[in-house]
Amino acid sequence: DTEVTQTPKHLVMGMTNKKSLKCEQHMGHRAMYWYKQKAKKPPELMFVYSYEKLSINESVPSRFSPECPNSSLLNLHLHALQPEDSALYLCASSWTGGEAFFGQGTRLTVV
Amino acid sequence: DAKTTQPNSMESNEEEPVHLPCNHSTISGTDYIHWYRQLPSQGPEYVIHGLTSNVNNRMASLAIAEDRKSSTLILHRATLRDAAVYYCILRDGTSGSRLTFGEGTQLTVNP
């Protein structure tokens, strides 16, 4: 199984809502990533977890809160988002330094 | 992170070889050269990576200059399915955790 599964595929949320994005992999990878991608732009790294510990936070606003409950799961909790946070959110996993596998993303719209 | 420079766009004809260049003059000794591609409406997909020697896999070949300051991704026979944005990324083999995308090259394949 070489898949990274992201749910939901689409999400519409209001600026006062709280929602979560979920990412799952069963490849035994110990590094997991969250990226944000705006239209016609490259993916921007947000967070990296290594062995279930947050190793990189690219100065992401606190309205985005990552969580890695176990080695297969990665969540991104969303609260009080702004319309400019609307984007495709991508999850990836890899062995340390190895090839990364990406999910298909969650298309988020903040209204 | 060391920076990469790629042309914004390239065009090729179907069934012809494609050479996608990447400059990385500030590469360090522990940086691996990774290539990913992103098809429309999909997450990025790993293509190939290498350190010093040329590499081949079922998707492509990677030619690395002797001084490692540039590399070329070679698609041997382009198909319409290869139309995508191709990203050349330097990844530190020691910490191994950051995977940072640049602007990439938009490849158009003409029938």
Backbone of each chain as ProteinMPNN parsed JSONL, in Angstrom:
{"seq_chain_A": "DTEVTQTPKHLVMGMTNKKSLKCEQHMGHRAMYWYKQKAKKPPELMFVYSYEKLSINESVPSRFSPECPNSSLLNLHLHALQPEDSALYLCASSWTGGEAFFGQGTRLTVV", "coords_chain_A": {"N_chain_A": [[0.856, -1.191, 0.0], [0.896, 1.972, -1.116], [-0.23, 4.386, -0.549], [-1.277, 7.663, 0.41], [-3.808, 8.819, 2.273], [-6.218, 11.294, 2.264], [-8.712, 13.007, 4.04], [-11.473, 15.284, 4.556], [-12.187, 15.294, 0.954], [-13.115, 17.675, -0.029], [-13.91, 20.745, 1.597], [-15.972, 23.099, 3.075], [-15.998, 25.878, 5.084], [-17.086, 28.122, 7.665], [-15.888, 31.273, 8.958], [-15.968, 31.204, 11.708], [-15.989, 28.61, 12.379], [-14.839, 25.362, 13.616], [-12.787, 22.906, 12.343], [-11.377, 19.783, 11.134], [-8.68, 18.389, 9.28], [-7.729, 15.277, 7.92], [-5.13, 12.841, 7.659], [-3.718, 9.85, 6.484], [-1.436, 7.139, 6.515], [0.013, 3.987, 5.672], [2.544, 3.004, 5.304], [4.605, 2.823, 6.991], [6.156, 5.039, 7.259], [8.11, 7.536, 8.934], [8.192, 10.232, 8.846], [6.076, 12.973, 8.413], [4.104, 15.37, 6.649], [2.609, 18.612, 6.266], [1.302, 20.628, 3.707], [0.464, 23.731, 2.081], [-1.269, 24.798, -0.754], [-1.768, 27.271, -3.089], [-3.648, 28.335, -5.955], [-1.976, 27.751, -9.003], [0.515, 27.987, -7.868], [3.536, 26.794, -6.233], [3.577, 24.02, -3.861], [3.56, 24.987, -0.419], [5.522, 24.465, 2.362], [4.26, 23.65, 5.549], [4.213, 22.271, 8.096], [6.301, 19.789, 9.68], [6.434, 16.525, 10.87], [8.433, 14.362, 12.72], [9.024, 11.143, 13.635], [6.676, 11.268, 15.179], [6.893, 13.652, 16.496], [6.732, 17.201, 16.443], [8.817, 18.691, 14.21], [9.376, 20.743, 12.458], [8.019, 23.931, 12.077], [6.821, 26.151, 9.943], [6.567, 28.907, 10.694], [3.777, 29.149, 10.871], [0.482, 30.502, 11.201], [-1.305, 30.446, 14.351], [-3.907, 29.616, 14.111], [-3.923, 27.365, 12.662], [-3.451, 24.122, 13.658], [-1.424, 21.478, 14.142], [-1.46, 17.886, 14.588], [-0.176, 14.782, 15.631], [-1.261, 11.88, 16.276], [-0.462, 9.189, 16.179], [1.925, 7.003, 14.525], [0.826, 6.633, 12.026], [-1.066, 8.502, 11.485], [-2.058, 11.859, 10.775], [-3.199, 14.97, 11.698], [-4.818, 18.088, 10.939], [-5.878, 20.739, 12.604], [-8.316, 23.21, 12.363], [-9.178, 26.552, 12.976], [-11.065, 29.486, 13.292], [-10.456, 30.531, 10.711], [-9.412, 32.53, 7.862], [-10.711, 33.995, 4.821], [-8.549, 34.079, 3.008], [-7.156, 31.832, 3.609], [-8.164, 29.836, 2.139], [-7.471, 27.121, 0.101], [-5.602, 24.398, -1.418], [-4.886, 21.736, 0.636], [-2.224, 19.729, 1.319], [-1.037, 16.547, 2.243], [1.834, 14.646, 3.115], [4.101, 11.829, 3.242], [7.134, 10.211, 4.305], [10.115, 8.147, 4.4], [12.842, 9.193, 6.398], [14.517, 11.589, 4.62], [14.008, 10.252, 2.265], [12.069, 9.345, -0.708], [9.056, 11.146, -1.051], [5.611, 10.575, -0.497], [2.58, 11.764, -1.662], [-0.708, 12.809, -0.706], [-3.958, 13.295, -2.296], [-4.991, 15.634, -1.531], [-6.925, 18.13, 0.308], [-9.429, 20.216, -0.638], [-9.987, 23.298, 0.507], [-12.38, 25.698, 1.348], [-12.955, 28.81, 2.666], [-15.535, 30.631, 4.001]], "CA_chain_A": [[0.0, 0.0, 0.0], [1.743, 3.168, -1.215], [-1.142, 5.515, -0.599], [-1.545, 8.601, 1.493], [-5.234, 9.103, 2.136], [-6.644, 12.519, 2.935], [-10.157, 13.254, 4.128], [-12.311, 15.061, 3.376], [-11.618, 15.8, -0.31], [-13.556, 19.071, -0.112], [-14.445, 21.258, 2.863], [-16.369, 24.508, 3.122], [-16.218, 26.225, 6.484], [-17.215, 29.527, 7.997], [-14.742, 31.836, 9.676], [-16.044, 30.916, 13.138], [-16.055, 27.156, 12.576], [-13.653, 24.527, 13.882], [-12.822, 21.682, 11.55], [-10.096, 19.08, 11.091], [-8.28, 17.601, 8.121], [-7.109, 14.022, 8.364], [-4.209, 12.209, 6.719], [-3.369, 8.514, 6.962], [-0.545, 6.329, 5.676], [0.362, 2.703, 6.277], [3.802, 2.582, 4.71], [5.625, 2.796, 8.033], [6.976, 6.245, 7.203], [8.181, 8.212, 10.219], [8.12, 11.686, 8.635], [4.816, 13.368, 7.781], [4.183, 16.785, 6.285], [1.463, 19.375, 5.761], [1.586, 21.696, 2.773], [-0.645, 24.533, 1.593], [-1.011, 25.175, -2.139], [-2.694, 28.173, -3.766], [-3.748, 28.069, -7.396], [-0.849, 28.07, -9.883], [1.725, 28.21, -7.067], [4.053, 25.525, -5.709], [3.196, 23.733, -2.463], [4.346, 25.649, 0.636], [5.633, 23.622, 3.55], [3.707, 24.235, 6.774], [4.675, 21.536, 9.281], [6.892, 18.472, 9.518], [6.538, 15.669, 12.039], [9.41, 13.298, 12.6], [8.8, 10.22, 14.753], [5.508, 11.754, 15.909], [7.164, 14.92, 17.171], [6.808, 18.327, 15.532], [10.219, 19.069, 14.021], [9.436, 22.007, 11.722], [6.834, 24.784, 11.94], [7.303, 27.233, 9.097], [5.928, 30.168, 11.123], [2.37, 29.075, 10.475], [-0.388, 31.109, 12.221], [-1.796, 29.491, 15.353], [-5.237, 29.112, 13.752], [-3.648, 26.022, 12.15], [-2.847, 23.372, 14.75], [-1.219, 20.093, 13.722], [-1.421, 16.852, 15.627], [0.219, 13.466, 15.114], [-1.627, 10.982, 17.369], [0.373, 7.979, 16.092], [2.831, 7.056, 13.373], [0.102, 6.505, 10.768], [-2.1, 9.538, 11.368], [-1.688, 13.268, 10.922], [-4.371, 15.831, 11.627], [-4.617, 19.537, 10.933], [-7.058, 21.348, 13.195], [-8.514, 24.542, 11.796], [-10.066, 27.359, 13.826], [-11.078, 30.934, 13.007], [-9.699, 30.79, 9.485], [-9.741, 33.68, 7.038], [-10.927, 33.602, 3.408], [-7.279, 33.886, 2.294], [-6.656, 30.491, 3.917], [-8.724, 28.902, 1.156], [-6.358, 26.56, -0.668], [-5.488, 22.941, -1.393], [-3.992, 21.314, 1.703], [-1.632, 18.449, 0.937], [-0.302, 15.787, 3.248], [2.818, 13.741, 2.522], [4.881, 11.054, 4.208], [8.359, 9.651, 3.731], [11.223, 7.8, 5.272], [13.688, 10.367, 6.548], [15.379, 11.835, 3.479], [13.645, 9.47, 1.096], [11.005, 9.859, -1.56], [7.822, 11.479, -0.35], [4.351, 10.21, -1.134], [1.593, 12.801, -1.382], [-2.123, 12.566, -0.899], [-4.59, 14.087, -3.339], [-5.293, 16.944, -0.978], [-8.259, 18.6, 0.7], [-9.685, 21.563, -1.161], [-10.657, 24.038, 1.576], [-12.933, 27.023, 1.058], [-13.388, 29.518, 3.874], [-16.522, 31.639, 3.589]], "C_chain_A": [[0.892, 1.242, 0.0], [0.88, 4.414, -1.251], [-1.093, 6.376, 0.659], [-2.981, 9.063, 1.288], [-5.599, 10.341, 2.941], [-8.161, 12.625, 2.914], [-10.407, 14.544, 4.889], [-11.612, 15.547, 2.11], [-11.954, 17.277, -0.486], [-14.125, 19.474, 1.238], [-14.754, 22.732, 2.686], [-16.634, 24.83, 4.579], [-16.327, 27.733, 6.656], [-16.05, 29.985, 8.857], [-14.793, 31.576, 11.178], [-16.049, 29.415, 13.434], [-14.738, 26.578, 13.056], [-13.823, 23.25, 13.079], [-11.445, 21.034, 11.601], [-9.909, 18.385, 9.766], [-7.514, 16.385, 8.626], [-6.244, 13.449, 7.262], [-3.762, 10.881, 7.314], [-2.433, 7.823, 5.98], [-0.173, 5.063, 6.437], [1.623, 2.13, 5.654], [4.918, 2.507, 5.746], [6.542, 4.007, 8.021], [6.965, 6.95, 8.544], [8.248, 9.725, 10.077], [6.806, 11.981, 7.916], [4.765, 14.885, 7.697], [2.793, 17.338, 5.981], [1.978, 20.486, 4.865], [0.299, 22.444, 2.462], [-0.303, 24.931, 0.155], [-2.126, 26.06, -2.665], [-2.608, 27.902, -5.26], [-2.52, 28.593, -8.142], [0.43, 28.434, -9.122], [2.261, 26.865, -6.592], [3.543, 25.274, -4.296], [4.139, 24.438, -1.499], [4.347, 24.766, 1.872], [5.087, 24.371, 4.77], [4.349, 23.585, 8.008], [5.338, 20.231, 8.851], [6.879, 17.776, 10.868], [7.557, 14.581, 11.745], [9.285, 12.423, 13.84], [7.77, 10.794, 15.732], [5.762, 13.015, 16.725], [7.27, 16.024, 16.128], [8.257, 18.775, 15.409], [10.359, 20.392, 13.28], [8.06, 22.66, 11.716], [7.314, 25.997, 11.167], [6.563, 28.542, 9.397], [4.473, 30.245, 10.681], [1.506, 29.707, 11.574], [-1.03, 30.06, 13.117], [-3.215, 29.013, 15.07], [-5.138, 27.752, 13.042], [-2.908, 25.259, 13.246], [-2.668, 21.913, 14.331], [-1.193, 19.151, 14.92], [-1.034, 15.547, 14.976], [-0.048, 12.444, 16.219], [-0.868, 9.653, 17.36], [1.131, 8.02, 14.773], [2.112, 6.978, 12.035], [-0.821, 7.682, 10.483], [-1.526, 10.93, 11.565], [-2.956, 14.087, 10.759], [-3.94, 17.283, 11.521], [-5.921, 20.16, 11.415], [-7.117, 22.818, 12.778], [-9.496, 25.323, 12.663], [-9.913, 28.828, 13.46], [-10.249, 31.275, 11.78], [-10.228, 32.014, 8.764], [-9.985, 33.213, 5.609], [-9.625, 33.36, 2.655], [-6.619, 32.549, 2.631], [-7.244, 29.435, 2.989], [-7.608, 28.435, 0.236], [-6.528, 25.053, -0.722], [-4.484, 22.583, -0.306], [-3.546, 19.884, 1.416], [-0.899, 17.841, 2.123], [0.69, 14.887, 2.509], [3.493, 12.945, 3.626], [6.112, 10.509, 3.514], [9.185, 8.994, 4.824], [12.106, 9.046, 5.353], [14.62, 10.482, 5.351], [14.992, 11.121, 2.212], [12.551, 10.107, 0.266], [9.746, 10.079, -0.739], [6.626, 11.063, -1.185], [3.309, 11.229, -0.69], [0.183, 12.263, -1.523], [-2.667, 13.478, -1.988], [-5.055, 15.446, -2.832], [-6.723, 17.128, -0.535], [-8.402, 20.018, 0.175], [-10.555, 22.283, -0.14], [-11.129, 25.397, 1.069], [-13.434, 27.628, 2.355], [-14.305, 30.651, 3.455], [-16.871, 32.577, 4.761]], "O_chain_A": [[1.563, 1.531, 0.991], [1.225, 5.393, -1.913], [-0.901, 5.901, 1.777], [-3.319, 9.631, 0.249], [-5.327, 10.427, 4.139], [-8.803, 12.364, 1.897], [-9.634, 14.88, 5.786], [-10.545, 16.155, 2.194], [-11.157, 18.038, -1.035], [-14.74, 18.667, 1.936], [-13.923, 23.509, 2.216], [-17.406, 24.137, 5.24], [-15.744, 28.51, 5.9], [-15.317, 29.168, 9.415], [-13.776, 31.708, 11.858], [-16.106, 29.002, 14.592], [-13.679, 27.192, 12.932], [-14.867, 22.599, 13.13], [-10.473, 21.643, 12.047], [-10.859, 17.855, 9.19], [-6.767, 16.447, 9.602], [-6.572, 13.551, 6.08], [-3.463, 10.795, 8.505], [-2.615, 7.911, 4.766], [-0.06, 5.058, 7.663], [1.752, 0.916, 5.496], [6.053, 2.164, 5.413], [7.579, 4.015, 8.684], [5.94, 6.972, 9.226], [8.352, 10.433, 11.078], [6.465, 11.322, 6.933], [5.303, 15.592, 8.55], [1.917, 16.619, 5.501], [2.935, 21.188, 5.191], [-0.799, 21.897, 2.557], [0.819, 25.353, -0.123], [-3.289, 25.659, -2.688], [-1.64, 27.327, -5.758], [-2.086, 29.727, -7.937], [1.314, 29.102, -9.66], [1.513, 25.888, -6.552], [3.124, 26.207, -3.61], [5.349, 24.488, -1.717], [3.291, 24.371, 2.366], [5.396, 25.54, 4.998], [4.945, 24.262, 8.846], [5.0, 19.648, 7.821], [7.262, 18.358, 11.883], [7.55, 13.965, 10.679], [9.424, 12.906, 14.964], [7.975, 10.8, 16.946], [4.936, 13.4, 17.552], [7.832, 15.815, 15.053], [8.862, 19.194, 16.396], [11.357, 21.093, 13.454], [7.06, 22.021, 11.389], [8.116, 26.784, 11.67], [6.017, 29.191, 8.505], [4.008, 31.271, 10.184], [1.762, 29.481, 12.757], [-1.27, 28.929, 12.695], [-3.686, 28.086, 15.728], [-6.146, 27.074, 12.846], [-1.857, 25.7, 13.71], [-3.652, 21.188, 14.181], [-0.95, 19.539, 16.063], [-1.508, 15.231, 13.885], [0.843, 12.164, 17.02], [-0.654, 9.056, 18.415], [0.99, 8.966, 13.997], [2.726, 7.232, 10.999], [-1.302, 7.839, 9.361], [-0.644, 11.155, 12.394], [-3.697, 13.914, 9.791], [-2.85, 17.66, 11.951], [-6.938, 20.113, 10.722], [-6.129, 23.55, 12.83], [-10.542, 24.793, 13.04], [-8.804, 29.347, 13.333], [-9.437, 32.2, 11.807], [-11.341, 32.474, 9.019], [-9.513, 32.143, 5.223], [-9.587, 32.523, 1.752], [-5.628, 32.174, 2.005], [-6.86, 28.267, 3.053], [-6.885, 29.248, -0.34], [-7.468, 24.498, -0.152], [-3.354, 23.071, -0.321], [-4.357, 18.967, 1.287], [-0.235, 18.534, 2.894], [0.41, 14.424, 1.403], [3.464, 13.331, 4.794], [6.138, 10.361, 2.292], [8.987, 9.246, 6.012], [12.095, 9.867, 4.436], [15.419, 9.582, 5.092], [15.596, 11.363, 1.167], [12.155, 11.249, 0.498], [9.42, 9.294, 0.151], [6.627, 11.182, -2.41], [3.172, 11.52, 0.498], [-0.089, 11.386, -2.343], [-1.951, 14.317, -2.534], [-5.462, 16.304, -3.615], [-7.619, 16.388, -0.942], [-7.608, 20.902, 0.496], [-11.717, 21.927, 0.057], [-10.374, 26.143, 0.445], [-14.244, 27.025, 3.059], [-13.927, 31.519, 2.669], [-17.684, 33.487, 4.602]]}, "seq_chain_B": "DAKTTQPNSMESNEEEPVHLPCNHSTISGTDYIHWYRQLPSQGPEYVIHGLTSNVNNRMASLAIAEDRKSSTLILHRATLRDAAVYYCILRDGTSGSRLTFGEGTQLTVNP", "coords_chain_B": {"N_chain_B": [[18.014, 26.755, 3.158], [19.411, 25.408, 0.163], [19.051, 26.901, -3.083], [17.129, 26.282, -6.056], [17.079, 26.714, -9.621], [14.892, 26.862, -12.29], [13.663, 26.692, -15.685], [10.697, 28.566, -16.486], [8.815, 27.432, -18.212], [8.474, 24.775, -20.63], [8.329, 23.183, -23.84], [7.38, 20.248, -25.615], [7.3, 17.658, -28.109], [5.078, 14.918, -28.574], [6.305, 11.642, -27.955], [8.935, 12.326, -28.278], [12.233, 12.883, -26.847], [12.67, 14.601, -23.708], [14.422, 17.143, -22.079], [14.844, 18.399, -19.008], [16.134, 21.106, -17.384], [17.99, 22.0, -14.389], [19.374, 24.295, -12.197], [21.609, 24.457, -9.499], [23.557, 25.955, -7.872], [24.467, 26.431, -5.297], [24.522, 24.08, -3.93], [24.996, 21.752, -1.283], [27.308, 19.342, 0.126], [25.824, 17.311, 1.303], [23.354, 17.366, 0.178], [20.705, 15.858, -1.512], [19.449, 15.501, -4.833], [16.264, 15.893, -5.773], [13.437, 15.078, -7.811], [10.148, 15.963, -8.513], [6.809, 15.716, -9.822], [3.806, 17.394, -10.756], [0.679, 16.719, -11.72], [-2.239, 18.179, -13.265], [-4.695, 19.03, -10.867], [-3.897, 17.104, -9.029], [-1.973, 15.616, -6.316], [1.574, 16.205, -5.722], [3.983, 14.032, -7.316], [6.487, 11.661, -6.806], [9.436, 11.489, -8.782], [12.249, 10.915, -9.286], [15.483, 10.557, -7.678], [18.843, 11.586, -6.76], [22.35, 11.529, -5.799], [25.168, 11.815, -6.533], [25.852, 10.236, -8.742], [24.575, 9.416, -12.032], [21.169, 8.471, -12.456], [18.704, 5.997, -13.11], [15.287, 5.177, -13.614], [12.041, 3.61, -13.969], [10.5, 5.694, -14.792], [12.066, 7.899, -15.578], [15.297, 9.457, -16.305], [18.079, 10.703, -14.469], [20.489, 13.055, -14.851], [23.449, 14.115, -13.496], [25.575, 16.827, -13.085], [29.168, 16.848, -13.024], [30.282, 18.579, -11.121], [28.109, 18.918, -9.567], [26.511, 21.148, -9.661], [24.451, 21.474, -11.324], [21.659, 19.767, -12.833], [19.855, 17.408, -14.887], [16.699, 16.366, -15.779], [15.542, 13.659, -17.559], [13.128, 12.707, -19.76], [12.42, 9.998, -21.627], [10.717, 9.365, -23.788], [8.322, 11.439, -24.423], [4.942, 11.552, -23.35], [1.454, 12.449, -23.666], [0.507, 12.292, -21.148], [2.588, 13.096, -19.591], [2.541, 15.802, -19.331], [2.896, 18.338, -17.095], [3.749, 20.075, -14.014], [7.086, 20.268, -13.234], [9.234, 19.764, -10.572], [12.332, 20.574, -9.227], [14.224, 19.731, -6.484], [16.261, 20.331, -3.682], [17.338, 18.223, -1.154], [18.249, 17.85, 2.124], [20.338, 15.357, 3.145], [21.075, 14.724, 5.688], [19.532, 15.912, 7.913], [17.135, 15.459, 6.7], [14.444, 16.141, 6.734], [13.142, 18.401, 5.644], [11.348, 19.35, 2.754], [11.313, 21.342, 0.24], [9.564, 23.181, -2.115], [10.334, 24.793, -5.203], [9.565, 27.107, -7.893], [9.258, 25.553, -10.208], [8.971, 23.852, -13.463], [6.733, 24.229, -16.058], [5.677, 21.782, -18.106], [4.685, 21.359, -21.376], [3.206, 19.096, -23.571], [3.004, 18.443, -26.885], [0.697, 17.013, -29.197]], "CA_chain_B": [[18.014, 25.713, 2.136], [19.974, 25.795, -1.117], [17.994, 27.255, -4.008], [17.212, 25.745, -7.408], [16.546, 27.577, -10.673], [14.379, 26.098, -13.42], [12.883, 27.534, -16.619], [9.271, 28.597, -16.135], [8.023, 26.541, -19.063], [9.108, 24.109, -21.758], [7.409, 22.453, -24.711], [7.939, 19.089, -26.29], [6.347, 16.905, -28.919], [4.839, 13.552, -28.132], [7.236, 10.579, -28.35], [10.31, 12.828, -28.357], [12.842, 13.033, -25.519], [12.592, 15.913, -23.062], [15.482, 17.388, -21.107], [14.435, 19.485, -18.117], [17.331, 21.498, -16.634], [17.882, 22.595, -13.055], [20.631, 24.806, -11.652], [21.659, 24.494, -8.023], [24.981, 26.274, -7.703], [24.848, 26.486, -3.874], [24.268, 22.762, -3.357], [26.001, 21.31, -0.318], [27.721, 17.96, -0.072], [24.854, 16.348, 1.826], [22.066, 17.563, -0.493], [20.254, 15.006, -2.593], [18.651, 16.18, -5.853], [14.988, 15.201, -5.962], [12.495, 15.605, -8.787], [8.74, 15.61, -8.374], [5.955, 16.367, -10.801], [2.43, 17.549, -10.316], [-0.307, 16.775, -12.798], [-3.372, 19.032, -12.874], [-5.674, 18.542, -9.88], [-3.372, 15.978, -8.254], [-0.833, 15.895, -5.455], [2.867, 15.923, -6.365], [4.378, 12.626, -7.461], [7.942, 11.469, -6.863], [9.942, 11.005, -10.067], [13.577, 10.314, -9.186], [16.438, 11.368, -6.939], [20.218, 11.108, -6.808], [23.321, 12.306, -5.021], [26.302, 12.18, -7.39], [25.858, 9.478, -9.998], [23.347, 9.41, -12.82], [20.198, 7.493, -11.964], [17.616, 5.649, -14.036], [14.198, 4.329, -13.151], [11.078, 3.341, -15.044], [9.855, 6.931, -15.234], [12.958, 8.923, -16.111], [16.71, 9.406, -15.94], [18.598, 11.919, -13.858], [21.891, 13.272, -15.156], [23.985, 15.079, -12.538], [26.871, 17.344, -13.514], [30.278, 16.388, -12.188], [30.432, 19.504, -9.983], [26.804, 18.847, -8.899], [25.845, 22.444, -9.626], [23.278, 21.419, -12.188], [21.186, 18.424, -13.16], [18.869, 17.365, -15.963], [15.747, 15.265, -15.781], [15.324, 13.222, -18.945], [12.0, 11.827, -20.093], [12.965, 9.445, -22.872], [9.706, 9.508, -24.84], [7.228, 12.152, -23.771], [3.555, 11.27, -23.709], [0.56, 13.526, -23.237], [0.361, 12.131, -19.695], [3.734, 13.712, -18.911], [2.315, 17.238, -19.178], [2.809, 18.557, -15.652], [4.781, 20.961, -13.474], [8.196, 19.473, -12.725], [9.962, 20.467, -9.518], [13.661, 20.115, -8.831], [14.299, 20.087, -5.061], [17.419, 19.834, -2.931], [16.89, 17.71, 0.137], [19.37, 17.55, 3.0], [20.34, 13.951, 3.505], [21.371, 14.51, 7.113], [18.311, 16.102, 8.696], [16.194, 14.676, 5.91], [13.029, 16.349, 7.002], [12.507, 19.479, 4.904], [11.203, 19.16, 1.304], [10.824, 22.685, -0.106], [9.337, 23.316, -3.547], [10.506, 26.059, -5.911], [8.489, 27.432, -8.83], [9.074, 24.452, -11.141], [8.849, 24.039, -14.908], [5.499, 23.72, -16.651], [5.956, 21.074, -19.356], [3.567, 21.135, -22.307], [3.51, 18.08, -24.571], [2.129, 18.614, -28.056], [0.432, 15.751, -29.912]], "C_chain_B": [[18.64, 26.254, 0.852], [18.861, 25.943, -2.139], [18.221, 26.556, -5.351], [16.592, 26.734, -8.372], [16.151, 26.711, -11.853], [13.698, 27.055, -14.398], [11.405, 27.473, -16.249], [8.472, 27.588, -16.941], [8.894, 25.941, -20.158], [8.034, 23.385, -22.553], [8.129, 21.298, -25.367], [6.866, 18.498, -27.18], [6.247, 15.482, -28.388], [5.846, 12.596, -28.74], [8.653, 11.078, -28.595], [10.902, 12.914, -26.953], [12.716, 14.468, -25.021], [13.715, 16.017, -22.035], [15.096, 18.608, -20.274], [15.626, 19.869, -17.242], [17.007, 22.083, -15.269], [19.277, 23.051, -12.631], [20.543, 24.885, -10.141], [23.108, 24.751, -7.61], [25.415, 26.29, -6.24], [24.585, 25.15, -3.171], [25.373, 22.39, -2.382], [26.247, 19.81, -0.505], [26.714, 16.926, 0.387], [23.482, 16.483, 1.17], [21.845, 16.517, -1.574], [19.422, 15.849, -3.562], [17.41, 15.328, -6.108], [14.207, 15.871, -7.081], [11.097, 15.055, -8.49], [7.983, 16.244, -9.529], [4.546, 16.418, -10.256], [1.536, 17.711, -11.527], [-1.47, 17.633, -12.334], [-4.314, 18.313, -11.918], [-5.202, 17.303, -9.117], [-2.28, 16.443, -7.312], [0.468, 15.625, -6.187], [3.195, 14.437, -6.324], [5.894, 12.55, -7.573], [8.337, 10.948, -8.238], [11.26, 10.253, -9.881], [14.428, 11.141, -8.239], [17.826, 10.748, -7.02], [21.134, 12.016, -6.008], [24.47, 12.763, -5.925], [26.238, 11.494, -8.744], [24.534, 9.629, -10.731], [22.462, 8.254, -12.372], [19.154, 7.241, -13.044], [16.53, 4.909, -13.271], [13.171, 4.231, -14.269], [10.456, 4.625, -15.575], [10.81, 7.831, -16.011], [14.408, 8.587, -15.797], [17.106, 10.744, -15.359], [20.087, 11.978, -14.156], [22.392, 14.397, -14.261], [25.366, 15.514, -13.003], [27.958, 16.923, -12.529], [30.485, 17.275, -10.962], [29.146, 19.617, -9.17], [26.077, 20.189, -8.872], [24.665, 22.514, -10.597], [22.891, 19.962, -12.412], [20.132, 18.539, -14.253], [17.992, 16.139, -15.783], [15.437, 14.922, -17.224], [14.122, 12.292, -18.996], [12.302, 11.297, -21.487], [11.999, 9.553, -24.046], [8.485, 10.158, -24.202], [5.878, 11.662, -24.276], [2.7, 12.428, -23.211], [0.382, 13.498, -21.724], [1.494, 12.783, -18.915], [3.593, 15.226, -18.772], [2.021, 17.533, -17.712], [3.779, 19.674, -15.28], [5.84, 20.076, -12.831], [9.024, 20.314, -11.755], [11.288, 19.773, -9.226], [13.889, 20.616, -7.407], [15.58, 19.521, -4.47], [16.954, 19.423, -1.542], [18.111, 17.284, 0.939], [19.299, 16.095, 3.437], [20.62, 13.7, 4.962], [20.128, 14.718, 7.946], [17.15, 15.408, 8.011], [14.76, 15.077, 6.018], [12.379, 17.44, 6.154], [12.484, 19.145, 3.417], [10.523, 20.424, 0.785], [10.752, 22.841, -1.616], [9.685, 24.716, -4.033], [9.374, 26.231, -6.907], [8.248, 26.34, -9.873], [9.006, 24.862, -12.593], [7.537, 23.433, -15.379], [5.853, 23.091, -17.999], [4.67, 20.884, -20.14], [4.024, 20.106, -23.329], [2.506, 18.198, -25.706], [1.929, 17.291, -28.776], [1.046, 15.76, -31.307]], "O_chain_B": [[18.429, 27.412, 0.493], [17.86, 25.228, -2.094], [19.357, 26.275, -5.732], [15.697, 27.497, -8.008], [16.953, 25.927, -12.361], [13.21, 28.111, -13.993], [10.921, 26.453, -15.759], [7.555, 26.957, -16.416], [9.906, 26.515, -20.559], [6.982, 23.021, -22.027], [9.328, 21.36, -25.638], [5.681, 18.793, -27.031], [7.197, 14.929, -27.835], [6.202, 12.726, -29.912], [9.494, 10.318, -29.076], [10.162, 13.008, -25.974], [12.663, 15.415, -25.805], [13.932, 15.109, -21.232], [15.032, 19.723, -20.792], [16.086, 19.056, -16.44], [15.91, 22.586, -15.027], [20.238, 22.285, -12.698], [19.538, 25.322, -9.579], [23.784, 23.874, -7.071], [26.608, 26.175, -5.956], [24.443, 25.107, -1.949], [26.546, 22.676, -2.622], [25.499, 19.117, -1.194], [26.737, 15.787, -0.079], [22.543, 15.789, 1.56], [22.693, 16.316, -2.443], [18.766, 16.805, -3.149], [17.497, 14.2, -6.591], [14.302, 17.082, -7.277], [10.905, 13.862, -8.254], [8.46, 17.198, -10.143], [4.145, 15.609, -9.42], [1.619, 18.697, -12.261], [-1.671, 17.8, -11.131], [-4.68, 17.156, -12.125], [-6.023, 16.537, -8.615], [-1.724, 17.529, -7.48], [0.475, 14.891, -7.176], [2.759, 13.697, -5.442], [6.507, 13.288, -8.344], [7.668, 10.079, -8.797], [11.376, 9.091, -10.271], [14.13, 12.314, -8.014], [17.98, 9.56, -7.305], [20.755, 13.112, -5.596], [24.714, 13.962, -6.064], [26.536, 12.103, -9.771], [23.505, 9.93, -10.127], [22.949, 7.199, -11.964], [18.771, 8.145, -13.787], [16.823, 4.108, -12.384], [13.402, 4.708, -15.38], [9.939, 4.645, -16.692], [10.412, 8.458, -16.993], [14.715, 7.598, -15.133], [16.546, 11.783, -15.709], [20.85, 11.09, -13.777], [21.837, 15.496, -14.261], [26.227, 14.679, -13.281], [27.69, 16.674, -11.353], [30.824, 16.781, -9.886], [29.108, 20.346, -8.178], [25.113, 20.345, -8.122], [23.969, 23.528, -10.66], [23.691, 19.05, -12.206], [19.591, 19.614, -14.511], [18.484, 15.019, -15.651], [15.106, 15.801, -18.02], [14.101, 11.236, -18.363], [12.427, 12.078, -22.431], [12.42, 9.805, -25.175], [7.708, 9.493, -23.518], [5.697, 11.394, -25.464], [3.156, 13.272, -22.441], [0.14, 14.527, -21.093], [1.373, 12.999, -17.709], [4.444, 15.867, -18.154], [1.035, 17.05, -17.153], [4.534, 20.159, -16.122], [5.529, 19.237, -11.985], [9.453, 21.422, -12.077], [11.351, 18.563, -9.011], [13.759, 21.813, -7.152], [15.939, 18.372, -4.726], [16.268, 20.176, -0.849], [18.907, 16.46, 0.489], [18.311, 15.662, 4.03], [20.429, 12.583, 5.443], [19.695, 13.792, 8.631], [16.283, 14.835, 8.67], [13.903, 14.408, 5.441], [11.164, 17.406, 5.959], [13.495, 18.704, 2.87], [9.303, 20.562, 0.879], [11.747, 22.658, -2.317], [9.376, 25.706, -3.37], [8.336, 25.58, -6.788], [7.131, 26.217, -10.375], [8.987, 26.048, -12.924], [7.263, 22.26, -15.129], [6.279, 23.786, -18.921], [3.694, 20.324, -19.639], [5.112, 20.23, -23.891], [1.3, 18.065, -25.498], [2.879, 16.527, -28.949], [0.92, 14.781, -32.043]]}, "name": "protein", "num_of_chains": 2, "seq": "DTEVTQTPKHLVMGMTNKKSLKCEQHMGHRAMYWYKQKAKKPPELMFVYSYEKLSINESVPSRFSPECPNSSLLNLHLHALQPEDSALYLCASSWTGGEAFFGQGTRLTVVDAKTTQPNSMESNEEEPVHLPCNHSTISGTDYIHWYRQLPSQGPEYVIHGLTSNVNNRMASLAIAEDRKSSTLILHRATLRDAAVYYCILRDGTSGSRLTFGEGTQLTVNP"}
